[in-house]
Amino acid sequence: MGGMNGDDETRDYASPACMAGQVSPGHFDPAAGASGLSAKASAAWRKQERARLLAARAAMGEAARQAAEEALAARLNEVLSARFAGGAGLVLGGFWPIRGEPDLRGWMARRAGLGQALALPVVVAPDAPLIFRPWQPGAAMRPGRFDIPEPDTAAEVMPQILLVPLVGWDAARFRMGYGGGFYDRTLAGMRPRPYAIGVGHAAGRLDTIRPQPHDEALDLIVTEDGVV
């Protein structure tokens, strides 16, 4: 992508071969991220890792899944209490669980009982940022794109705190999702940007997700084992 054509016969000069090792791999591919991998190579690696992590998540036993969700709920309460005085007066964007994601709907319902304003993400188009519609327990729902339930309302809200589901993640707080780029586009365009908290399992940790230039780092990662 964007590389030079090595058989351009109009050229009458070339860089010395000994200089090649001093040039960053990203120089040859402007889409290469901090890892130096091309976008194509990074996408192939992510596809493989994503499949592995999703398979491991799907294989979790019910007891382990429930214990992880209870621990996540407790840690999220601690984060909201320590960083946002409980979150009163702020809109919290959650998510409807799919494909083995932590099911935090019970926790969200308890937050609503404490007066927390809540919202759920809505996909409006394949290449568009997410929008957020208000949600509360018992709210009418309808099937959205990809058959993910969404609030049956035209109202929109802007979360100040956003929970972002994780497939994989790293210590630099970059996330691996399903590959659609929805949260990256959303965070890049939201002004003011919400405080973004990645939520997932500790087993999803990677040495690096090999981030690309479009990847948005999150503000915090919360798993059943701790907070990054």
C-alpha positions as CSV (number, residue, x, y, z in Angstrom):
1,M,0.0,0.0,0.0
2,G,1.5,3.3,-1.1
3,G,4.9,1.7,-1.6
4,M,7.4,2.6,-4.3
5,N,7.5,0.7,-7.6
6,G,10.9,-0.9,-7.8
7,D,10.9,-1.4,-11.6
8,D,10.4,2.3,-12.5
9,E,12.9,2.6,-15.4
10,T,12.9,6.4,-15.3
11,R,14.9,6.4,-12.0
12,D,18.6,6.9,-12.3
13,Y,19.5,6.7,-8.6
14,A,19.0,4.3,-5.7
15,S,19.6,4.3,-1.9
16,P,22.6,2.2,-0.8
17,A,21.5,-1.3,0.2
18,C,23.2,-0.9,3.5
19,M,20.7,1.8,4.5
20,A,17.7,-0.5,4.3
21,G,18.1,-1.8,7.8
22,Q,17.9,1.7,9.2
23,V,14.5,2.5,7.7
24,S,11.4,1.8,9.8
25,P,9.1,-0.8,8.2
26,G,6.3,1.8,8.6
27,H,8.1,4.0,6.1
28,F,7.1,1.6,3.3
29,D,3.5,1.3,4.4
30,P,1.8,4.5,5.9
31,A,-0.9,2.3,7.3
32,A,1.6,0.3,9.4
33,G,1.2,0.8,13.2
34,A,3.6,1.0,16.0
35,S,4.4,-2.7,15.5
36,G,5.9,-1.9,12.1
37,L,3.6,-4.5,10.5
38,S,1.7,-3.6,7.3
39,A,-2.1,-3.2,7.6
40,K,-2.5,-6.5,5.7
41,A,-0.2,-8.5,7.9
42,S,-1.7,-7.0,11.1
43,A,-5.2,-7.8,9.9
44,A,-4.2,-11.4,9.2
45,W,-2.6,-11.8,12.6
46,R,-5.6,-10.2,14.3
47,K,-8.0,-12.5,12.5
48,Q,-6.1,-15.5,13.8
49,E,-5.9,-14.2,17.4
50,R,-9.5,-13.1,17.4
51,A,-10.7,-16.6,16.4
52,R,-8.5,-18.1,19.1
53,L,-9.7,-15.8,21.9
54,L,-13.4,-16.1,20.8
55,A,-13.1,-19.9,20.9
56,A,-11.6,-19.8,24.4
57,R,-14.3,-17.4,25.6
58,A,-17.0,-19.7,24.2
59,A,-15.5,-22.6,26.0
60,M,-15.8,-21.0,29.5
61,G,-17.9,-22.9,31.9
62,E,-21.0,-21.3,33.3
63,A,-19.6,-21.2,36.9
64,A,-16.4,-19.5,35.7
65,R,-18.4,-17.1,33.5
66,Q,-20.7,-16.1,36.4
67,A,-17.8,-15.6,38.8
68,A,-16.1,-13.4,36.3
69,E,-19.2,-11.3,35.7
70,E,-19.7,-10.8,39.5
71,A,-16.0,-9.7,39.9
72,L,-16.3,-7.4,36.9
73,A,-19.5,-5.8,38.4
74,A,-17.7,-5.2,41.8
75,R,-14.6,-3.7,40.1
76,L,-16.8,-1.4,37.9
77,N,-18.5,-0.2,41.0
78,E,-15.2,0.6,42.6
79,V,-14.0,2.5,39.5
80,L,-17.2,4.6,39.4
81,S,-17.0,5.3,43.0
82,A,-13.3,6.3,43.0
83,R,-13.2,8.2,39.7
84,F,-16.7,9.6,39.3
85,A,-18.1,9.9,42.8
86,G,-20.5,7.0,41.8
87,G,-21.4,8.4,38.4
88,A,-24.3,10.4,39.6
89,G,-25.5,12.9,36.9
90,L,-23.4,11.1,34.2
91,V,-24.7,9.0,31.3
92,L,-23.1,5.5,31.3
93,G,-22.9,3.8,28.0
94,G,-23.1,0.0,28.4
95,F,-23.5,-2.8,25.9
96,W,-25.9,-5.7,25.1
97,P,-23.8,-8.9,25.4
98,I,-23.1,-11.0,22.3
99,R,-20.8,-13.9,21.5
100,G,-19.9,-14.7,25.0
101,E,-19.2,-11.1,26.2
102,P,-19.7,-10.5,29.9
103,D,-23.4,-10.0,30.7
104,L,-23.6,-6.9,32.7
105,R,-27.3,-6.3,32.2
106,G,-28.1,-7.2,35.9
107,W,-25.4,-4.8,37.0
108,M,-26.7,-2.1,34.7
109,A,-30.2,-2.6,36.2
110,R,-28.8,-2.2,39.7
111,R,-27.1,1.0,38.5
112,A,-30.4,2.3,37.2
113,G,-31.9,1.6,40.5
114,L,-29.3,3.9,42.1
115,G,-30.3,6.7,39.6
116,Q,-27.6,6.1,37.0
117,A,-28.6,7.2,33.5
118,L,-27.8,4.5,31.0
119,A,-27.5,4.1,27.2
120,L,-26.9,1.4,24.7
121,P,-24.9,1.6,21.4
122,V,-26.7,1.5,18.1
123,V,-25.1,0.7,14.7
124,V,-26.6,3.0,12.1
125,A,-24.4,2.1,9.1
126,P,-21.5,-0.3,8.5
127,D,-18.9,2.5,8.2
128,A,-20.5,5.1,10.6
129,P,-19.8,5.8,14.2
130,L,-22.1,4.4,16.8
131,I,-24.9,6.5,18.3
132,F,-26.4,5.9,21.8
133,R,-30.0,5.6,22.8
134,P,-31.3,5.8,26.4
135,W,-32.0,2.5,28.1
136,Q,-33.4,1.4,31.4
137,P,-34.6,-2.0,32.7
138,G,-37.9,-3.0,31.0
139,A,-37.4,-0.6,28.1
140,A,-38.9,-1.6,24.8
141,M,-36.3,-3.2,22.5
142,R,-36.1,-3.9,18.8
143,P,-33.6,-5.9,16.6
144,G,-30.9,-3.7,15.2
145,R,-28.2,-4.3,12.6
146,F,-26.5,-7.7,13.1
147,D,-29.7,-8.6,15.2
148,I,-28.2,-6.9,18.3
149,P,-31.1,-5.6,20.4
150,E,-31.3,-1.8,20.7
151,P,-33.7,0.6,22.5
152,D,-36.9,1.1,20.5
153,T,-36.7,4.9,20.6
154,A,-35.5,7.8,18.4
155,A,-34.0,9.6,21.3
156,E,-30.2,10.0,21.4
157,V,-27.9,10.7,24.3
158,M,-24.1,11.3,24.7
159,P,-22.4,9.1,27.3
160,Q,-19.7,10.6,29.5
161,I,-18.6,7.1,30.6
162,L,-18.4,4.4,28.0
163,L,-18.0,0.6,28.6
164,V,-16.3,-1.0,25.6
165,P,-16.4,-4.8,25.2
166,L,-13.1,-6.5,24.6
167,V,-12.1,-9.6,22.7
168,G,-8.4,-9.0,23.3
169,W,-6.4,-6.2,24.9
170,D,-2.9,-5.2,25.9
171,A,-1.2,-3.2,28.7
172,A,-1.1,-0.1,26.5
173,R,-4.9,-0.2,26.7
174,F,-5.5,-0.9,23.0
175,R,-8.3,-3.3,22.3
176,M,-9.1,-6.0,19.8
177,G,-12.8,-6.2,18.9
178,Y,-14.6,-8.0,16.1
179,G,-12.9,-6.1,13.3
180,G,-15.6,-3.6,12.3
181,G,-13.9,-0.6,13.8
182,F,-17.1,0.8,15.3
183,Y,-15.7,1.9,18.6
184,D,-12.5,3.3,17.1
185,R,-14.5,5.5,14.8
186,T,-16.9,6.5,17.6
187,L,-14.2,7.5,20.1
188,A,-12.2,9.3,17.4
189,G,-15.2,11.5,16.6
190,M,-16.9,12.1,19.9
191,R,-16.4,15.5,21.4
192,P,-16.0,15.7,24.2
193,R,-14.6,12.2,24.2
194,P,-16.1,9.9,26.9
195,Y,-14.0,8.2,29.5
196,A,-13.7,4.8,27.8
197,I,-13.4,1.7,30.0
198,G,-12.6,-1.6,28.3
199,V,-14.5,-4.6,29.8
200,G,-13.4,-8.1,29.2
201,H,-11.8,-11.2,30.5
202,A,-8.2,-11.4,31.9
203,A,-7.6,-14.3,29.5
204,G,-7.9,-11.9,26.6
205,R,-4.6,-10.1,27.5
206,L,-2.0,-10.1,24.7
207,D,1.6,-8.8,24.7
208,T,0.4,-6.3,22.1
209,I,-2.6,-6.1,19.7
210,R,-0.1,-4.7,17.2
211,P,-2.0,-1.4,16.9
212,Q,-2.6,0.4,13.6
213,P,-2.8,4.2,13.3
214,H,-6.6,4.2,13.5
215,D,-6.7,2.3,16.8
216,E,-7.9,4.3,19.8
217,A,-6.4,3.6,23.2
218,L,-8.9,3.3,26.0
219,D,-8.6,5.1,29.3
220,L,-8.9,2.0,31.5
221,I,-9.2,-1.8,31.2
222,V,-11.2,-3.7,33.7
223,T,-11.2,-7.5,34.0
224,E,-12.2,-10.0,36.7
225,D,-8.6,-9.9,37.9
226,G,-8.0,-6.2,38.2
227,V,-7.7,-2.8,36.6
228,V,-5.1,-1.6,34.0
